[in-house]
Amino acid sequence: MTNWSELTARAGRAGHHLVAWLMWDPAAIARFEELGVPNGSGWLIAWRVAPLGDMSPAAVAATTYSIHPDVIEVVLNLVRSVTSSEETMRVLDASVATGLDEVAPGLAADLAPLSSDLWRGVDAVGGEFRPLFAAHRAEPRPSDPVLSAWRAANCLRELRGDVHWAVCAAHDLNAVEVGLLHSAMVDRDEYGGEEWIARSRGWGDDAIAHGWERLSQKGLAFQREITDEGRAARHAIEQQTDELTSPAWKAVGADSARRFCEAIEVHQSAILQRVNDTAGQRWMPAIRTTRNS
């Protein structure tokens, strides 16, 4: 009998790996720069929020949840002054089409047959209060099976993100608190403490101090460190995210979900190394998370 919570967690981790390399891909950033964006700045945010169209920076920041609104506003103003969402998505497609096999040789061939099953999962769930998922799902679907499978998998990744933020909001966790709490999911020594993730999203000293104060009032932190209760709460949020995201993966089907995971898992080390080489050793914490951390 399939343990859907475990398989959903596994598929979620695989989906993060499938997308992670693209965030800092030099070729993608170069293409983005060709659109007129200075130095291709903001690429890792721009392609994710492009399907949201002309939403206000404040609304876009609300969908990303953990990123400082000023960062979102700077990126959107920069990008929107020189190019369009449609052009940004064309850069995305070109970069996936040429870059996936460079990073993970053979992965494209393994993904292509899963395209229709992945889209079945995407179409099986509603888009209500799932803005990034709904926006990416509404994009035109590529005819190329590899790109189509990648796009479908990214929709499922955005679904997980939207669900996760809804759970965090239900627990009254603000943008800084979620960054601090996520340190419970990674190697504290690798990250040099418990503040790096929140700071990497643009939050400064005052906001960090206030975040610690809020967590302390809830019993989730003490003297600027996550408590055992805080770690347990963060893992419970992850489990709830798994459970609430599982209907989509049930629609994909157990066999195809496992094939999806297996296709990506053999490349996880190579993808992690690519992120380390292009971004740094602490970026994309979602691919550095272990279930028992």
VEXLUM-607831 format. One record per residue (C-alpha): residue number from 1; residue in three letters; x negated, y, z negated. Coordinates in steps of 0.02 Angstrom, whole numbers, plus 50000, padded with zeros to 5 digits. Each point is the difference from the previous one (the first is absolute). Layout:
<guvos>
<guvo seq="NUM" type="ALA" xx="X" yy="Y" zz="Z"/>
...
</guvos>
This chain:
<guvos>
<guvo seq="1" type="MET" xx="50000" yy="50000" zz="50000"/>
<guvo seq="2" type="THR" xx="49932" yy="50171" zz="50048"/>
<guvo seq="3" type="ASN" xx="49953" yy="50119" zz="49860"/>
<guvo seq="4" type="TRP" xx="50055" yy="50157" zz="50089"/>
<guvo seq="5" type="SER" xx="49929" yy="50120" zz="49873"/>
<guvo seq="6" type="GLU" xx="49827" yy="49925" zz="50022"/>
<guvo seq="7" type="LEU" xx="50012" yy="49989" zz="50189"/>
<guvo seq="8" type="THR" xx="50062" yy="50179" zz="50011"/>
<guvo seq="9" type="ALA" xx="49854" yy="50059" zz="49893"/>
<guvo seq="10" type="ARG" xx="49880" yy="49903" zz="50111"/>
<guvo seq="11" type="ALA" xx="50078" yy="50072" zz="50158"/>
<guvo seq="12" type="GLY" xx="49994" yy="50174" zz="49927"/>
<guvo seq="13" type="ARG" xx="49814" yy="49984" zz="49968"/>
<guvo seq="14" type="ALA" xx="49973" yy="49932" zz="50175"/>
<guvo seq="15" type="GLY" xx="50096" yy="50146" zz="50072"/>
<guvo seq="16" type="HIS" xx="49890" yy="50124" zz="49909"/>
<guvo seq="17" type="HIS" xx="49846" yy="49917" zz="50076"/>
<guvo seq="18" type="LEU" xx="50077" yy="50003" zz="50174"/>
<guvo seq="19" type="VAL" xx="50018" yy="50189" zz="49990"/>
<guvo seq="20" type="ALA" xx="49853" yy="50049" zz="49888"/>
<guvo seq="21" type="TRP" xx="49863" yy="50010" zz="50131"/>
<guvo seq="22" type="LEU" xx="50102" yy="50121" zz="50106"/>
<guvo seq="23" type="MET" xx="50006" yy="50133" zz="49864"/>
<guvo seq="24" type="TRP" xx="49817" yy="50047" zz="50026"/>
<guvo seq="25" type="ASP" xx="49968" yy="49925" zz="50172"/>
<guvo seq="26" type="PRO" xx="49870" yy="50111" zz="50087"/>
<guvo seq="27" type="ALA" xx="50074" yy="49968" zz="50172"/>
<guvo seq="28" type="ALA" xx="50175" yy="50047" zz="49941"/>
<guvo seq="29" type="ILE" xx="49934" yy="50158" zz="49918"/>
<guvo seq="30" type="ALA" xx="49907" yy="50045" zz="50160"/>
<guvo seq="31" type="ARG" xx="50159" yy="49979" zz="50102"/>
<guvo seq="32" type="PHE" xx="50093" yy="50106" zz="49874"/>
<guvo seq="33" type="GLU" xx="49868" yy="50135" zz="50016"/>
<guvo seq="34" type="GLU" xx="50025" yy="49998" zz="50188"/>
<guvo seq="35" type="LEU" xx="50179" yy="50060" zz="49968"/>
<guvo seq="36" type="GLY" xx="49924" yy="50160" zz="49929"/>
<guvo seq="37" type="VAL" xx="49997" yy="49954" zz="49816"/>
<guvo seq="38" type="PRO" xx="49833" yy="50065" zz="49930"/>
<guvo seq="39" type="ASN" xx="49889" yy="49851" zz="49960"/>
<guvo seq="40" type="GLY" xx="50154" yy="49888" zz="50008"/>
<guvo seq="41" type="SER" xx="50036" yy="50056" zz="49821"/>
<guvo seq="42" type="GLY" xx="50147" yy="49924" zz="49909"/>
<guvo seq="43" type="TRP" xx="50018" yy="49849" zz="50114"/>
<guvo seq="44" type="LEU" xx="50036" yy="49877" zz="49859"/>
<guvo seq="45" type="ILE" xx="50150" yy="50105" zz="49949"/>
<guvo seq="46" type="ALA" xx="50053" yy="50065" zz="50170"/>
<guvo seq="47" type="TRP" xx="50042" yy="49836" zz="50086"/>
<guvo seq="48" type="ARG" xx="50097" yy="49934" zz="49851"/>
<guvo seq="49" type="VAL" xx="50113" yy="50152" zz="49987"/>
<guvo seq="50" type="ALA" xx="50012" yy="50038" zz="50187"/>
<guvo seq="51" type="PRO" xx="50165" yy="49905" zz="50021"/>
<guvo seq="52" type="LEU" xx="50079" yy="50116" zz="49871"/>
<guvo seq="53" type="GLY" xx="49997" yy="50134" zz="50134"/>
<guvo seq="54" type="ASP" xx="50022" yy="50180" zz="49945"/>
<guvo seq="55" type="MET" xx="50045" yy="49969" zz="49818"/>
<guvo seq="56" type="SER" xx="49940" yy="50135" zz="49881"/>
<guvo seq="57" type="PRO" xx="49832" yy="49970" zz="49915"/>
<guvo seq="58" type="ALA" xx="50089" yy="49989" zz="49832"/>
<guvo seq="59" type="ALA" xx="50115" yy="49863" zz="50064"/>
<guvo seq="60" type="VAL" xx="49855" yy="49906" zz="50080"/>
<guvo seq="61" type="ALA" xx="49902" yy="50012" zz="49837"/>
<guvo seq="62" type="ALA" xx="50148" yy="49925" zz="49909"/>
<guvo seq="63" type="THR" xx="49995" yy="49848" zz="50114"/>
<guvo seq="64" type="THR" xx="49814" yy="49972" zz="49972"/>
<guvo seq="65" type="TYR" xx="50030" yy="50022" zz="49812"/>
<guvo seq="66" type="SER" xx="49823" yy="49993" zz="49931"/>
<guvo seq="67" type="ILE" xx="49912" yy="50125" zz="50114"/>
<guvo seq="68" type="HIS" xx="49990" yy="50182" zz="49944"/>
<guvo seq="69" type="PRO" xx="50126" yy="50105" zz="50098"/>
<guvo seq="70" type="ASP" xx="49865" yy="50127" zz="50043"/>
<guvo seq="71" type="VAL" xx="49901" yy="49864" zz="50089"/>
<guvo seq="72" type="ILE" xx="50152" yy="49951" zz="50101"/>
<guvo seq="73" type="GLU" xx="50036" yy="50181" zz="50046"/>
<guvo seq="74" type="VAL" xx="49822" yy="50032" zz="50058"/>
<guvo seq="75" type="VAL" xx="49999" yy="49844" zz="50109"/>
<guvo seq="76" type="LEU" xx="50171" yy="50034" zz="50076"/>
<guvo seq="77" type="ASN" xx="49961" yy="50182" zz="50038"/>
<guvo seq="78" type="LEU" xx="49836" yy="49950" zz="50081"/>
<guvo seq="79" type="VAL" xx="50074" yy="49862" zz="50106"/>
<guvo seq="80" type="ARG" xx="50163" yy="50085" zz="50047"/>
<guvo seq="81" type="SER" xx="49907" yy="50154" zz="50060"/>
<guvo seq="82" type="VAL" xx="49913" yy="49904" zz="50139"/>
<guvo seq="83" type="THR" xx="50094" yy="49840" zz="50041"/>
<guvo seq="84" type="SER" xx="50160" yy="49900" zz="49979"/>
<guvo seq="85" type="SER" xx="50061" yy="49847" zz="49908"/>
<guvo seq="86" type="GLU" xx="50018" yy="49910" zz="50167"/>
<guvo seq="87" type="GLU" xx="49818" yy="50032" zz="50045"/>
<guvo seq="88" type="THR" xx="49944" yy="49944" zz="49828"/>
<guvo seq="89" type="MET" xx="50093" yy="49836" zz="50021"/>
<guvo seq="90" type="ARG" xx="49922" yy="49975" zz="50171"/>
<guvo seq="91" type="VAL" xx="49830" yy="50014" zz="49917"/>
<guvo seq="92" type="LEU" xx="50057" yy="49870" zz="49874"/>
<guvo seq="93" type="ASP" xx="50052" yy="49877" zz="50135"/>
<guvo seq="94" type="ALA" xx="49841" yy="50024" zz="50101"/>
<guvo seq="95" type="SER" xx="49893" yy="49976" zz="49844"/>
<guvo seq="96" type="VAL" xx="50087" yy="49840" zz="49946"/>
<guvo seq="97" type="ALA" xx="49996" yy="49930" zz="50177"/>
<guvo seq="98" type="THR" xx="49813" yy="50023" zz="50018"/>
<guvo seq="99" type="GLY" xx="49941" yy="49988" zz="49820"/>
<guvo seq="100" type="LEU" xx="50086" yy="49851" zz="49920"/>
<guvo seq="101" type="ASP" xx="49895" yy="49865" zz="50082"/>
<guvo seq="102" type="GLU" xx="49842" yy="50101" zz="49973"/>
<guvo seq="103" type="VAL" xx="50031" yy="49998" zz="49812"/>
<guvo seq="104" type="ALA" xx="50076" yy="49826" zz="49990"/>
<guvo seq="105" type="PRO" xx="49959" yy="49896" zz="50155"/>
<guvo seq="106" type="GLY" xx="50141" yy="49880" zz="50042"/>
<guvo seq="107" type="LEU" xx="50129" yy="50080" zz="49887"/>
<guvo seq="108" type="ALA" xx="50097" yy="50077" zz="50143"/>
<guvo seq="109" type="ALA" xx="50031" yy="49831" zz="50080"/>
<guvo seq="110" type="ASP" xx="50063" yy="49930" zz="49835"/>
<guvo seq="111" type="LEU" xx="50116" yy="50149" zz="49969"/>
<guvo seq="112" type="ALA" xx="50082" yy="50009" zz="50171"/>
<guvo seq="113" type="PRO" xx="50111" yy="49844" zz="49983"/>
<guvo seq="114" type="LEU" xx="50069" yy="50068" zz="49835"/>
<guvo seq="115" type="SER" xx="50069" yy="50161" zz="50074"/>
<guvo seq="116" type="SER" xx="50183" yy="49951" zz="50012"/>
<guvo seq="117" type="ASP" xx="50000" yy="49919" zz="49828"/>
<guvo seq="118" type="LEU" xx="49924" yy="50154" zz="49921"/>
<guvo seq="119" type="TRP" xx="50128" yy="50113" zz="50084"/>
<guvo seq="120" type="ARG" xx="50138" yy="49886" zz="49938"/>
<guvo seq="121" type="GLY" xx="49940" yy="50038" zz="49824"/>
<guvo seq="122" type="VAL" xx="49992" yy="50186" zz="50037"/>
<guvo seq="123" type="ASP" xx="50178" yy="50000" zz="50066"/>
<guvo seq="124" type="ALA" xx="50071" yy="49895" zz="49858"/>
<guvo seq="125" type="VAL" xx="49995" yy="50138" zz="49870"/>
<guvo seq="126" type="GLY" xx="50074" yy="50174" zz="49988"/>
<guvo seq="127" type="GLY" xx="49905" yy="50162" zz="50012"/>
<guvo seq="128" type="GLU" xx="50094" yy="50089" zz="49862"/>
<guvo seq="129" type="PHE" xx="49881" yy="50097" zz="49886"/>
<guvo seq="130" type="ARG" xx="49855" yy="49922" zz="50097"/>
<guvo seq="131" type="PRO" xx="49946" yy="50149" zz="50104"/>
<guvo seq="132" type="LEU" xx="49831" yy="49945" zz="50069"/>
<guvo seq="133" type="PHE" xx="50065" yy="49826" zz="50037"/>
<guvo seq="134" type="ALA" xx="50154" yy="50068" zz="50088"/>
<guvo seq="135" type="ALA" xx="49899" yy="50126" zz="50100"/>
<guvo seq="136" type="HIS" xx="49873" yy="49873" zz="50060"/>
<guvo seq="137" type="ARG" xx="50138" yy="49875" zz="50041"/>
<guvo seq="138" type="ALA" xx="50087" yy="50130" zz="50108"/>
<guvo seq="139" type="GLU" xx="49844" yy="50023" zz="50109"/>
<guvo seq="140" type="PRO" xx="50003" yy="49923" zz="50175"/>
<guvo seq="141" type="ARG" xx="49943" yy="49819" zz="49993"/>
<guvo seq="142" type="PRO" xx="49849" yy="49957" zz="50106"/>
<guvo seq="143" type="SER" xx="50015" yy="49869" zz="50136"/>
<guvo seq="144" type="ASP" xx="49824" yy="49936" zz="49966"/>
<guvo seq="145" type="PRO" xx="50023" yy="49855" zz="49877"/>
<guvo seq="146" type="VAL" xx="49843" yy="50038" zz="49899"/>
<guvo seq="147" type="LEU" xx="50042" yy="50182" zz="49976"/>
<guvo seq="148" type="SER" xx="50181" yy="49955" zz="49969"/>
<guvo seq="149" type="ALA" xx="49951" yy="49878" zz="49862"/>
<guvo seq="150" type="TRP" xx="49884" yy="50128" zz="49922"/>
<guvo seq="151" type="ARG" xx="50137" yy="50132" zz="50002"/>
<guvo seq="152" type="ALA" xx="50125" yy="49880" zz="49922"/>
<guvo seq="153" type="ALA" xx="49877" yy="49951" zz="49864"/>
<guvo seq="154" type="ASN" xx="49967" yy="50183" zz="49964"/>
<guvo seq="155" type="CYS" xx="50187" yy="50029" zz="49982"/>
<guvo seq="156" type="LEU" xx="50003" yy="49862" zz="49869"/>
<guvo seq="157" type="ARG" xx="49852" yy="50081" zz="49914"/>
<guvo seq="158" type="GLU" xx="50091" yy="50167" zz="49996"/>
<guvo seq="159" type="LEU" xx="50154" yy="49911" zz="49933"/>
<guvo seq="160" type="ARG" xx="49895" yy="49936" zz="49856"/>
<guvo seq="161" type="GLY" xx="49933" yy="50173" zz="49968"/>
<guvo seq="162" type="ASP" xx="50172" yy="50082" zz="49999"/>
<guvo seq="163" type="VAL" xx="50067" yy="49866" zz="49883"/>
<guvo seq="164" type="HIS" xx="49850" yy="50017" zz="49886"/>
<guvo seq="165" type="TRP" xx="50022" yy="50188" zz="49985"/>
<guvo seq="166" type="ALA" xx="50185" yy="49979" zz="49963"/>
<guvo seq="167" type="VAL" xx="49956" yy="49882" zz="49858"/>
<guvo seq="168" type="CYS" xx="49870" yy="50123" zz="49935"/>
<guvo seq="169" type="ALA" xx="50126" yy="50142" zz="50006"/>
<guvo seq="170" type="ALA" xx="50126" yy="49893" zz="49907"/>
<guvo seq="171" type="HIS" xx="49869" yy="49980" zz="49864"/>
<guvo seq="172" type="ASP" xx="49977" yy="50191" zz="49992"/>
<guvo seq="173" type="LEU" xx="49820" yy="49992" zz="50060"/>
<guvo seq="174" type="ASN" xx="49939" yy="50155" zz="50089"/>
<guvo seq="175" type="ALA" xx="49871" yy="50013" zz="50139"/>
<guvo seq="176" type="VAL" xx="49852" yy="50011" zz="49882"/>
<guvo seq="177" type="GLU" xx="50060" yy="49864" zz="49883"/>
<guvo seq="178" type="VAL" xx="50013" yy="49873" zz="50140"/>
<guvo seq="179" type="GLY" xx="49821" yy="50035" zz="50051"/>
<guvo seq="180" type="LEU" xx="49937" yy="49980" zz="49823"/>
<guvo seq="181" type="LEU" xx="50102" yy="49841" zz="49972"/>
<guvo seq="182" type="HIS" xx="49937" yy="49921" zz="50161"/>
<guvo seq="183" type="SER" xx="49830" yy="49986" zz="49917"/>
<guvo seq="184" type="ALA" xx="50076" yy="49850" zz="49912"/>
<guvo seq="185" type="MET" xx="50000" yy="49911" zz="50167"/>
<guvo seq="186" type="VAL" xx="49817" yy="50022" zz="50048"/>
<guvo seq="187" type="ASP" xx="49828" yy="49975" zz="49926"/>
<guvo seq="188" type="ARG" xx="49978" yy="50143" zz="49877"/>
<guvo seq="189" type="ASP" xx="49810" yy="49992" zz="50012"/>
<guvo seq="190" type="GLU" xx="50004" yy="50009" zz="50190"/>
<guvo seq="191" type="TYR" xx="50107" yy="50157" zz="49988"/>
<guvo seq="192" type="GLY" xx="49896" yy="50081" zz="49863"/>
<guvo seq="193" type="GLY" xx="50148" yy="50016" zz="49883"/>
<guvo seq="194" type="GLU" xx="50187" yy="50025" zz="50019"/>
<guvo seq="195" type="GLU" xx="50016" yy="50171" zz="50082"/>
<guvo seq="196" type="TRP" xx="49921" yy="49978" zz="50171"/>
<guvo seq="197" type="ILE" xx="50157" yy="49944" zz="50091"/>
<guvo seq="198" type="ALA" xx="50104" yy="50146" zz="49938"/>
<guvo seq="199" type="ARG" xx="49860" yy="50124" zz="50038"/>
<guvo seq="200" type="SER" xx="49978" yy="49928" zz="50175"/>
<guvo seq="201" type="ARG" xx="50180" yy="50051" zz="50034"/>
<guvo seq="202" type="GLY" xx="49957" yy="50182" zz="49967"/>
<guvo seq="203" type="TRP" xx="50043" yy="50020" zz="49816"/>
<guvo seq="204" type="GLY" xx="49889" yy="50108" zz="49889"/>
<guvo seq="205" type="ASP" xx="49953" yy="50009" zz="49817"/>
<guvo seq="206" type="ASP" xx="50159" yy="50081" zz="49935"/>
<guvo seq="207" type="ALA" xx="50115" yy="49880" zz="50092"/>
<guvo seq="208" type="ILE" xx="49896" yy="49851" zz="49944"/>
<guvo seq="209" type="ALA" xx="50008" yy="50058" zz="49819"/>
<guvo seq="210" type="HIS" xx="50188" yy="50020" zz="50012"/>
<guvo seq="211" type="GLY" xx="50015" yy="49828" zz="50078"/>
<guvo seq="212" type="TRP" xx="49905" yy="49921" zz="49856"/>
<guvo seq="213" type="GLU" xx="50111" yy="50094" zz="49877"/>
<guvo seq="214" type="ARG" xx="50158" yy="49933" zz="50082"/>
<guvo seq="215" type="LEU" xx="49933" yy="49822" zz="50003"/>
<guvo seq="216" type="SER" xx="49948" yy="50014" zz="49817"/>
<guvo seq="217" type="GLN" xx="50174" yy="50056" zz="49951"/>
<guvo seq="218" type="LYS" xx="50067" yy="49842" zz="50081"/>
<guvo seq="219" type="GLY" xx="49874" yy="49887" zz="49912"/>
<guvo seq="220" type="LEU" xx="49915" yy="49959" zz="50166"/>
<guvo seq="221" type="ALA" xx="49836" yy="50090" zz="49960"/>
<guvo seq="222" type="PHE" xx="49896" yy="50053" zz="49850"/>
<guvo seq="223" type="GLN" xx="49854" yy="50121" zz="49999"/>
<guvo seq="224" type="ARG" xx="49998" yy="50008" zz="50191"/>
<guvo seq="225" type="GLU" xx="49995" yy="49812" zz="50024"/>
<guvo seq="226" type="ILE" xx="50136" yy="49881" zz="50057"/>
<guvo seq="227" type="THR" xx="50062" yy="49891" zz="49857"/>
<guvo seq="228" type="ASP" xx="50047" yy="49816" zz="50007"/>
<guvo seq="229" type="GLU" xx="50181" yy="50059" zz="50008"/>
<guvo seq="230" type="GLY" xx="49955" yy="50110" zz="50147"/>
<guvo seq="231" type="ARG" xx="49917" yy="49858" zz="50094"/>
<guvo seq="232" type="ALA" xx="50149" yy="49887" zz="49967"/>
<guvo seq="233" type="ALA" xx="50118" yy="50136" zz="50060"/>
<guvo seq="234" type="ARG" xx="49900" yy="50024" zz="50161"/>
<guvo seq="235" type="HIS" xx="49999" yy="49814" zz="50037"/>
<guvo seq="236" type="ALA" xx="50186" yy="49993" zz="49966"/>
<guvo seq="237" type="ILE" xx="50027" yy="50138" zz="50127"/>
<guvo seq="238" type="GLU" xx="49900" yy="49900" zz="50126"/>
<guvo seq="239" type="GLN" xx="50105" yy="49846" zz="49967"/>
<guvo seq="240" type="GLN" xx="50160" yy="50100" zz="50019"/>
<guvo seq="241" type="THR" xx="49934" yy="50069" zz="50164"/>
<guvo seq="242" type="ASP" xx="49969" yy="49821" zz="50059"/>
<guvo seq="243" type="GLU" xx="50175" yy="49946" zz="49953"/>
<guvo seq="244" type="LEU" xx="50087" yy="50148" zz="50082"/>
<guvo seq="245" type="THR" xx="49898" yy="49983" zz="50160"/>
<guvo seq="246" type="SER" xx="50024" yy="49813" zz="50018"/>
<guvo seq="247" type="PRO" xx="50164" yy="50006" zz="50100"/>
<guvo seq="248" type="ALA" xx="49904" yy="50065" zz="50151"/>
<guvo seq="249" type="TRP" xx="49872" yy="49860" zz="49989"/>
<guvo seq="250" type="LYS" xx="50138" yy="49871" zz="49977"/>
<guvo seq="251" type="ALA" xx="50069" yy="50060" zz="50166"/>
<guvo seq="252" type="VAL" xx="49827" yy="49981" zz="50079"/>
<guvo seq="253" type="GLY" xx="50003" yy="49821" zz="49938"/>
<guvo seq="254" type="ALA" xx="49882" yy="49904" zz="49887"/>
<guvo seq="255" type="ASP" xx="49901" yy="49918" zz="50140"/>
<guvo seq="256" type="SER" xx="49971" yy="50162" zz="50096"/>
<guvo seq="257" type="ALA" xx="49963" yy="50097" zz="49841"/>
<guvo seq="258" type="ARG" xx="49865" yy="49873" zz="49954"/>
<guvo seq="259" type="ARG" xx="49929" yy="50004" zz="50176"/>
<guvo seq="260" type="PHE" xx="49993" yy="50189" zz="49989"/>
<guvo seq="261" type="CYS" xx="49904" yy="49990" zz="49836"/>
<guvo seq="262" type="GLU" xx="49882" yy="49865" zz="50061"/>
<guvo seq="263" type="ALA" xx="49961" yy="50095" zz="50160"/>
<guvo seq="264" type="ILE" xx="49944" yy="50153" zz="49902"/>
<guvo seq="265" type="GLU" xx="49923" yy="49920" zz="49847"/>
<guvo seq="266" type="VAL" xx="49854" yy="49926" zz="50096"/>
<guvo seq="267" type="HIS" xx="49952" yy="50179" zz="50049"/>
<guvo seq="268" type="GLN" xx="50023" yy="50083" zz="49830"/>
<guvo seq="269" type="SER" xx="49816" yy="50011" zz="49960"/>
<guvo seq="270" type="ALA" xx="49960" yy="50076" zz="50169"/>
<guvo seq="271" type="ILE" xx="50140" yy="50127" zz="49983"/>
<guvo seq="272" type="LEU" xx="49946" yy="50047" zz="49824"/>
<guvo seq="273" type="GLN" xx="49822" yy="50024" zz="50062"/>
<guvo seq="274" type="ARG" xx="50063" yy="50110" zz="50142"/>
<guvo seq="275" type="VAL" xx="50092" yy="50110" zz="49875"/>
<guvo seq="276" type="ASN" xx="49845" yy="50007" zz="49890"/>
<guvo seq="277" type="ASP" xx="49894" yy="50051" zz="50149"/>
<guvo seq="278" type="THR" xx="50118" yy="50134" zz="50068"/>
<guvo seq="279" type="ALA" xx="50084" yy="50069" zz="49843"/>
<guvo seq="280" type="GLY" xx="49907" yy="49943" zz="49845"/>
<guvo seq="281" type="GLN" xx="50007" yy="49862" zz="49872"/>
<guvo seq="282" type="ARG" xx="50148" yy="50064" zz="49900"/>
<guvo seq="283" type="TRP" xx="50120" yy="50046" zz="50139"/>
<guvo seq="284" type="MET" xx="50157" yy="49900" zz="50040"/>
<guvo seq="285" type="PRO" xx="50021" yy="49928" zz="49825"/>
<guvo seq="286" type="ALA" xx="50145" yy="49894" zz="50063"/>
<guvo seq="287" type="ILE" xx="49876" yy="49882" zz="50083"/>
<guvo seq="288" type="ARG" xx="49894" yy="49990" zz="49842"/>
<guvo seq="289" type="THR" xx="50144" yy="49944" zz="49889"/>
<guvo seq="290" type="THR" xx="50005" yy="49827" zz="49925"/>
<guvo seq="291" type="ARG" xx="50157" yy="49928" zz="49925"/>
<guvo seq="292" type="ASN" xx="49912" yy="49962" zz="49837"/>
<guvo seq="293" type="SER" xx="49897" yy="50159" zz="49983"/>
</guvos>
